[in-house]
Amino acid sequence: MSANTKDKPNTKESGERNFKKLSNVEHVRMRTGMWLGQNSMSTFEQHFFKKDSKGNYEITHEELNDIPAKLKCLDEACMNAVDEYRKNQNDKTVKEGQKMTKLIVSLSSDCGRVSVEDNGRGILAKNAEGVFLHLMYGENFDDQVKQDHVAGQNGVGISLVRMVSNFFRVTTNNKGQTYKKLFSVHDDVKKLIRSFKLSPEDYEKVILYYDEHGSFKDCSLLTNNHLSQLQPLMEKTFMIETIKPCGDEHGTTVEFELEPKYFNKLDTKYNPDLMRQYLQDIAMTNPGLEVQFHHKNKTDKFKFKKGMEEIFLNSELTYYKMEYKDPNSTSQINLETYFVIGQNKTLTWVNSNFAVQGGSAIEYLENRICDEVRKKSQITALEKKLKTQSTRNDVRNCFHMYVNLRILNPR
């Protein structure tokens, strides 16, 4: 054994432990599943509300394979717009002409790039970078805002999407100003940085620096000469924000394309049929909101003035509607339930988010309905005649539910 080898301490033998501090971006990318949910392929049953040529709906279910964390990224981008729609409905300070009425989602022909556009109030230019660059930055922390039954209350969602994307661009119009910025490093800028002859490790650190700070300013690995070379190209590609007059325009557009290496190198392209149904769900659970889906020169428009009930009004299903509202309660519950005769899956949406498992509250509702049905005189008479007793499952096998629930702090 050489002297040099003897001088190097054996980490395991010396008992040293490897502690490391990660930045927010590094942690999100290393532990994507913790922040966005299951980051591997999952098999699940998906509902579809299909409309025939006569305008009637049929509800079917198909088994699909996809990545839940990838779907969550789409959800985070769209729920920001849904929250804006909800807040606009109750905010008397927002003029009618400026209230959000449309959500427009476009999917590129290769199904990789997504654009989410709304015609809401937009974001003030001075706040835009904070919203998209930083975790824990938002406007829904206020309890008064939660009363609008908003979905996003933690200020982390859309910035997470940026951190796991290889392309992320924002345009927002508010109070006469348009803010536009590319929050990812453009390929032409990467090419120029490679020409600086940095080591591979330093090159990655420079790219990470921009992802963390939204700028190369104060990056110790770049000289003033490097920065002066980068400046015009960054301006051209909108990596340096631009703020210009926009007149009366208002709204926000977020464009993103996910990076496969943060999703276990799996395919991050979106399923158009699944995306179409997701957007229809948003329209169904938010009466009056027009939702458009653009893909391959085709446009689907969804707008339900009566909400989910329009599905059942235009179907051959036998159903009963139950509504319960208590705006004065702590939870400010708003429950809309459709009991449909026949066997099928019970589907639940909470503040426009599809709840796969339903939840204990929905199970409680289902059990109460079963118990009330079992008390009916016709049922008890039949039990007496047959010398048997019906169970909750006997009743449950005769119906299924579609639940649209709005409630404060659903957790």
C-alpha positions as CSV (number, residue, x, y, z in Angstrom):
1,M,0.0,0.0,0.0
2,S,1.4,3.4,-1.0
3,A,1.9,6.3,1.4
4,N,-0.7,8.3,-0.5
5,T,-3.3,5.6,0.0
6,K,-2.5,5.4,3.7
7,D,-3.1,9.1,4.1
8,K,-6.6,9.0,2.7
9,P,-9.2,8.4,5.5
10,N,-11.7,5.6,4.9
11,T,-15.0,7.2,5.4
12,K,-16.7,4.1,6.6
13,E,-13.9,3.2,9.0
14,S,-13.6,6.7,10.4
15,G,-17.3,6.9,11.0
16,E,-17.8,10.1,9.0
17,R,-21.3,10.8,7.7
18,N,-22.1,12.5,4.4
19,F,-24.4,15.5,5.2
20,K,-25.5,17.7,2.3
21,K,-27.5,20.8,2.0
22,L,-29.6,21.0,-1.2
23,S,-31.2,24.1,-2.7
24,N,-35.0,24.1,-3.3
25,V,-34.5,23.3,-7.0
26,E,-32.0,20.4,-6.3
27,H,-34.3,18.9,-3.7
28,V,-37.4,19.1,-5.9
29,R,-35.5,17.5,-8.8
30,M,-34.0,14.8,-6.6
31,R,-37.2,14.0,-4.7
32,T,-39.9,14.8,-7.3
33,G,-42.2,12.2,-5.9
34,M,-42.3,13.9,-2.5
35,W,-43.4,17.2,-4.0
36,L,-45.6,16.1,-6.9
37,G,-46.8,12.6,-6.0
38,Q,-46.0,9.2,-7.5
39,N,-43.1,9.6,-9.9
40,S,-43.4,6.2,-11.6
41,M,-45.8,4.5,-14.0
42,S,-49.1,3.8,-12.4
43,T,-52.2,1.8,-13.7
44,F,-55.5,3.4,-12.8
45,E,-59.1,3.4,-14.0
46,Q,-60.2,6.6,-15.7
47,H,-63.7,7.9,-16.3
48,F,-64.8,9.4,-19.6
49,F,-67.9,11.4,-20.3
50,K,-68.5,10.8,-24.0
51,K,-71.0,12.7,-26.0
52,D,-72.7,11.1,-29.1
53,S,-74.0,12.8,-32.2
54,K,-77.4,13.4,-30.5
55,G,-75.8,15.3,-27.6
56,N,-76.4,12.5,-25.1
57,Y,-73.7,11.5,-22.7
58,E,-72.4,8.0,-21.8
59,I,-70.1,7.4,-18.9
60,T,-67.4,4.8,-19.4
61,H,-64.3,3.7,-17.7
62,E,-60.9,2.6,-19.1
63,E,-57.7,1.3,-17.6
64,L,-54.8,3.6,-18.3
65,N,-51.1,3.8,-17.5
66,D,-49.5,7.2,-16.7
67,I,-47.3,9.1,-14.3
68,P,-49.3,10.7,-11.5
69,A,-46.6,13.3,-10.9
70,K,-46.7,14.4,-14.5
71,L,-50.5,14.8,-14.4
72,K,-50.1,16.8,-11.2
73,C,-48.0,19.3,-13.1
74,L,-50.9,19.9,-15.5
75,D,-53.2,20.2,-12.5
76,E,-51.0,22.8,-10.8
77,A,-51.0,25.0,-13.9
78,C,-54.7,24.7,-14.5
79,M,-55.8,25.1,-10.8
80,N,-54.2,28.5,-10.7
81,A,-56.7,29.6,-13.4
82,V,-59.6,27.8,-11.7
83,D,-58.7,29.6,-8.4
84,E,-58.7,32.9,-10.3
85,Y,-62.2,32.1,-11.7
86,R,-63.5,31.3,-8.3
87,K,-62.1,34.4,-6.7
88,N,-63.5,36.6,-9.5
89,Q,-67.0,35.4,-8.9
90,N,-67.1,36.8,-5.4
91,D,-64.9,39.8,-5.8
92,K,-67.1,42.9,-6.4
93,T,-64.0,45.0,-6.9
94,V,-63.3,43.2,-10.2
95,K,-65.1,44.8,-13.1
96,E,-67.3,42.5,-15.1
97,G,-65.2,43.0,-18.2
98,Q,-62.1,41.9,-16.4
99,K,-63.5,38.8,-14.7
100,M,-62.2,35.5,-15.9
101,T,-64.5,33.6,-18.3
102,K,-62.2,31.3,-20.3
103,L,-59.5,28.7,-19.7
104,I,-57.6,27.7,-22.9
105,V,-55.2,24.8,-22.9
106,S,-53.2,23.8,-25.9
107,L,-51.1,20.7,-26.4
108,S,-48.4,20.6,-29.1
109,S,-48.7,18.1,-32.0
110,D,-46.0,15.9,-30.4
111,C,-47.9,16.1,-27.0
112,G,-44.9,17.4,-25.1
113,R,-45.5,21.1,-24.7
114,V,-48.5,22.5,-22.9
115,S,-49.9,26.1,-22.9
116,V,-52.3,27.1,-20.2
117,E,-54.0,30.5,-20.8
118,D,-56.7,32.4,-18.9
119,N,-58.3,35.8,-19.3
120,G,-58.3,36.6,-15.6
121,R,-56.8,39.6,-13.9
122,G,-53.2,38.6,-14.6
123,I,-50.3,39.1,-12.2
124,L,-48.6,42.4,-11.4
125,A,-45.2,42.7,-13.1
126,K,-43.5,43.3,-9.8
127,N,-44.9,40.0,-8.4
128,A,-44.5,37.8,-11.4
129,E,-41.0,36.6,-10.9
130,G,-41.7,35.7,-7.3
131,V,-44.8,33.6,-8.2
132,F,-42.9,31.5,-10.7
133,L,-39.4,31.4,-9.3
134,H,-39.9,30.8,-5.6
135,L,-41.6,28.2,-3.4
136,M,-44.0,29.5,-0.7
137,Y,-44.9,32.6,-2.7
138,G,-48.6,33.3,-3.4
139,E,-51.7,35.2,-2.5
140,N,-53.9,32.4,-1.1
141,F,-52.5,32.2,2.4
142,D,-55.2,34.7,3.6
143,D,-58.2,33.0,5.3
144,Q,-60.5,35.4,3.5
145,V,-59.2,34.1,0.1
146,K,-59.8,30.5,1.2
147,Q,-63.5,31.3,1.5
148,D,-63.6,31.2,-2.3
149,H,-62.9,27.5,-2.1
150,V,-59.6,27.8,-3.9
151,A,-57.6,24.7,-4.6
152,G,-54.1,26.1,-4.2
153,Q,-53.3,27.4,-0.7
154,N,-49.6,26.6,-0.3
155,G,-47.8,28.8,-2.8
156,V,-45.7,26.0,-4.2
157,G,-47.5,24.5,-7.2
158,I,-46.6,26.4,-10.3
159,S,-43.0,26.9,-9.2
160,L,-42.6,23.1,-8.8
161,V,-43.7,22.7,-12.5
162,R,-41.0,25.2,-13.5
163,M,-38.3,23.3,-11.6
164,V,-39.0,20.0,-13.4
165,S,-39.4,21.5,-16.8
166,N,-36.8,22.0,-19.6
167,F,-38.9,24.8,-21.0
168,F,-41.0,27.3,-19.0
169,R,-42.2,30.6,-20.3
170,V,-44.7,33.1,-18.8
171,T,-46.7,36.0,-20.2
172,T,-49.0,37.9,-18.0
173,N,-51.0,41.1,-18.5
174,N,-52.1,43.2,-15.6
175,K,-53.0,46.9,-15.1
176,G,-51.7,48.0,-18.5
177,Q,-48.4,46.1,-18.4
178,T,-47.2,42.9,-20.1
179,Y,-44.6,40.8,-18.3
180,K,-42.8,38.2,-20.3
181,K,-40.0,35.9,-19.3
182,L,-38.4,32.5,-20.2
183,F,-37.6,30.9,-16.8
184,S,-35.5,28.1,-18.4
185,V,-32.2,28.3,-20.2
186,H,-32.6,28.6,-23.9
187,D,-30.6,26.2,-26.1
188,D,-28.7,29.0,-27.8
189,V,-27.6,30.4,-24.4
190,K,-26.5,26.9,-23.4
191,K,-24.4,26.7,-26.6
192,L,-22.8,30.0,-25.9
193,I,-22.0,29.0,-22.3
194,R,-20.3,25.8,-23.6
195,S,-18.0,28.0,-25.7
196,F,-16.6,29.5,-22.4
197,K,-14.8,26.2,-21.9
198,L,-16.0,25.6,-18.4
199,S,-15.5,22.1,-16.9
200,P,-18.6,19.9,-17.3
201,E,-19.2,20.2,-13.6
202,D,-19.0,24.0,-13.7
203,Y,-21.3,24.2,-16.7
204,E,-24.0,22.3,-14.8
205,K,-23.5,24.6,-11.9
206,V,-24.0,27.7,-14.1
207,I,-27.3,26.3,-15.5
208,L,-28.5,25.4,-12.0
209,Y,-27.6,29.0,-10.9
210,Y,-30.1,30.4,-13.4
211,D,-32.7,27.8,-12.5
212,E,-32.4,28.9,-8.9
213,H,-32.1,32.7,-9.3
214,G,-33.7,33.5,-12.7
215,S,-30.5,35.4,-13.6
216,F,-26.7,34.8,-14.1
217,K,-25.9,38.0,-12.1
218,D,-23.5,37.3,-9.2
219,C,-22.7,33.8,-10.6
220,S,-19.1,33.4,-9.4
221,L,-18.3,31.0,-12.3
222,L,-19.0,33.7,-15.0
223,T,-16.8,36.7,-15.7
224,N,-18.0,40.2,-16.6
225,N,-16.9,39.4,-20.2
226,H,-19.1,36.2,-20.1
227,L,-22.1,38.2,-18.8
228,S,-21.7,40.9,-21.5
229,Q,-21.7,38.2,-24.2
230,L,-24.8,36.6,-22.7
231,Q,-26.8,39.8,-22.3
232,P,-28.0,40.4,-25.9
233,L,-28.8,36.7,-26.4
234,M,-30.7,36.5,-23.2
235,E,-32.7,39.6,-24.1
236,K,-33.5,38.1,-27.5
237,T,-34.8,34.9,-25.9
238,F,-36.7,36.6,-23.1
239,M,-34.5,35.1,-20.4
240,I,-34.3,38.7,-19.2
241,E,-37.8,39.8,-18.4
242,T,-39.5,42.4,-20.6
243,I,-42.2,44.7,-19.4
244,K,-44.2,46.6,-22.0
245,P,-47.6,48.5,-22.2
246,C,-50.5,46.2,-23.1
247,G,-53.6,48.5,-23.0
248,D,-56.7,46.8,-21.6
249,E,-55.4,43.2,-22.1
250,H,-55.5,41.0,-19.0
251,G,-54.7,37.3,-18.3
252,T,-51.9,34.9,-17.9
253,T,-50.3,32.3,-20.2
254,V,-47.9,29.6,-18.9
255,E,-46.1,27.3,-21.3
256,F,-44.1,24.3,-20.1
257,E,-42.4,21.1,-21.3
258,L,-41.4,18.6,-18.6
259,E,-37.9,17.2,-18.4
260,P,-37.9,13.3,-18.5
261,K,-34.8,12.9,-16.3
262,Y,-36.8,14.3,-13.3
263,F,-39.5,11.6,-14.0
264,N,-37.2,8.6,-13.9
265,K,-36.5,9.1,-17.6
266,L,-40.0,8.0,-18.4
267,D,-42.1,9.5,-21.3
268,T,-43.4,12.9,-20.2
269,K,-45.7,13.4,-23.2
270,Y,-49.4,13.9,-22.4
271,N,-52.3,11.6,-23.4
272,P,-54.7,13.9,-25.4
273,D,-57.8,11.9,-24.4
274,L,-56.9,12.1,-20.7
275,M,-56.2,15.8,-20.9
276,R,-59.5,16.4,-22.7
277,Q,-61.4,14.6,-20.0
278,Y,-59.5,16.4,-17.2
279,L,-60.5,19.8,-18.8
280,Q,-64.1,18.7,-19.2
281,D,-64.1,17.8,-15.4
282,I,-63.0,21.4,-14.7
283,A,-65.8,22.8,-16.8
284,M,-68.4,20.5,-15.2
285,T,-67.4,21.4,-11.7
286,N,-67.2,25.2,-12.4
287,P,-70.6,26.2,-14.0
288,G,-70.2,29.1,-16.4
289,L,-66.5,28.7,-17.1
290,E,-65.6,28.1,-20.7
291,V,-62.8,25.6,-21.1
292,Q,-61.1,25.0,-24.5
293,F,-58.7,22.3,-25.6
294,H,-56.6,22.8,-28.7
295,H,-54.6,20.0,-30.2
296,K,-53.7,19.2,-33.8
297,N,-55.9,21.9,-35.4
298,K,-58.9,20.7,-33.5
299,T,-60.7,22.6,-30.7
300,D,-63.0,21.1,-28.0
301,K,-65.1,23.6,-26.1
302,F,-66.7,22.8,-22.7
303,K,-69.2,25.0,-20.9
304,F,-71.9,23.9,-18.5
305,K,-74.2,26.6,-17.3
306,K,-75.9,24.2,-14.9
307,G,-72.7,22.4,-14.1
308,M,-72.6,18.6,-13.7
309,E,-76.4,18.3,-14.0
310,E,-76.2,18.9,-17.7
311,I,-74.4,15.6,-18.1
312,F,-77.4,13.7,-16.5
313,L,-80.1,15.8,-18.2
314,N,-78.6,14.8,-21.5
315,S,-78.3,11.1,-20.8
316,E,-80.6,8.0,-20.4
317,L,-79.6,7.7,-16.7
318,T,-82.2,7.7,-13.9
319,Y,-80.9,10.0,-11.2
320,Y,-81.8,12.1,-8.2
321,K,-80.1,15.3,-7.2
322,M,-79.4,16.3,-3.7
323,E,-77.9,19.7,-2.7
324,Y,-76.8,21.0,0.7
325,K,-75.3,24.4,1.4
326,D,-74.3,26.0,4.7
327,P,-72.3,29.2,4.0
328,N,-72.4,30.1,7.6
329,S,-70.7,27.0,8.8
330,T,-67.0,26.8,9.6
331,S,-66.4,24.6,6.5
332,Q,-68.8,26.7,4.3
333,I,-69.8,23.4,2.7
334,N,-71.4,23.3,-0.7
335,L,-72.4,19.7,-1.6
336,E,-74.0,18.7,-4.9
337,T,-74.7,15.0,-5.2
338,Y,-76.3,12.9,-8.0
339,F,-77.5,9.5,-7.1
340,V,-77.7,7.4,-10.3
341,I,-79.6,4.1,-10.4
342,G,-77.5,1.1,-11.4
343,Q,-74.0,-0.2,-10.7
344,N,-71.0,1.9,-11.6
345,K,-68.2,3.7,-9.9
346,T,-68.8,6.6,-7.4
347,L,-66.8,9.7,-8.6
348,T,-65.9,12.6,-6.4
349,W,-64.5,16.1,-7.0
350,V,-63.4,18.3,-4.1
351,N,-62.8,22.0,-5.0
352,S,-62.6,20.8,-8.7
353,N,-59.8,18.2,-7.9
354,F,-60.8,14.7,-8.7
355,A,-60.6,12.6,-5.5
356,V,-59.7,9.1,-6.6
357,Q,-60.4,7.5,-3.2
358,G,-63.5,9.6,-2.5
359,G,-62.7,10.0,1.2
360,S,-64.2,9.2,4.5
361,A,-66.8,12.0,4.2
362,I,-68.2,10.6,1.0
363,E,-68.2,7.1,2.5
364,Y,-70.2,8.5,5.4
365,L,-72.7,10.1,3.0
366,E,-73.0,6.8,1.1
367,N,-73.6,4.8,4.3
368,R,-76.2,7.3,5.6
369,I,-78.1,7.0,2.3
370,C,-78.0,3.2,2.6
371,D,-79.3,3.3,6.1
372,E,-82.2,5.6,5.2
373,V,-83.2,3.4,2.3
374,R,-83.2,0.3,4.6
375,K,-85.6,2.0,6.9
376,K,-88.3,2.4,4.2
377,S,-91.5,0.5,4.9
378,Q,-91.3,-1.3,1.6
379,I,-87.9,-2.6,2.4
380,T,-88.8,-3.7,6.0
381,A,-92.0,-5.4,4.7
382,L,-90.0,-7.3,2.2
383,E,-87.4,-8.3,4.8
384,K,-90.2,-9.6,7.0
385,K,-91.7,-11.6,4.2
386,L,-88.4,-13.1,3.1
387,K,-87.2,-13.6,6.7
388,T,-83.9,-11.9,5.9
389,Q,-82.3,-8.5,6.5
390,S,-80.8,-6.2,3.9
391,T,-77.3,-4.8,4.3
392,R,-75.6,-1.6,3.3
393,N,-73.9,-3.5,0.5
394,D,-77.2,-4.7,-0.8
395,V,-78.4,-1.1,-1.2
396,R,-75.1,0.2,-2.4
397,N,-75.2,-2.3,-5.3
398,C,-78.3,-0.5,-6.6
399,F,-76.8,3.0,-7.1
400,H,-73.7,5.0,-7.5
401,M,-72.9,8.7,-6.9
402,Y,-71.3,11.7,-8.6
403,V,-70.3,14.2,-5.9
404,N,-69.1,17.8,-6.5
405,L,-68.0,19.1,-3.1
406,R,-66.7,22.6,-2.2
407,I,-65.4,23.0,1.3
408,L,-62.8,25.0,3.2
409,N,-59.6,23.3,4.1
410,P,-60.7,19.9,2.7
411,R,-57.9,18.0,4.5
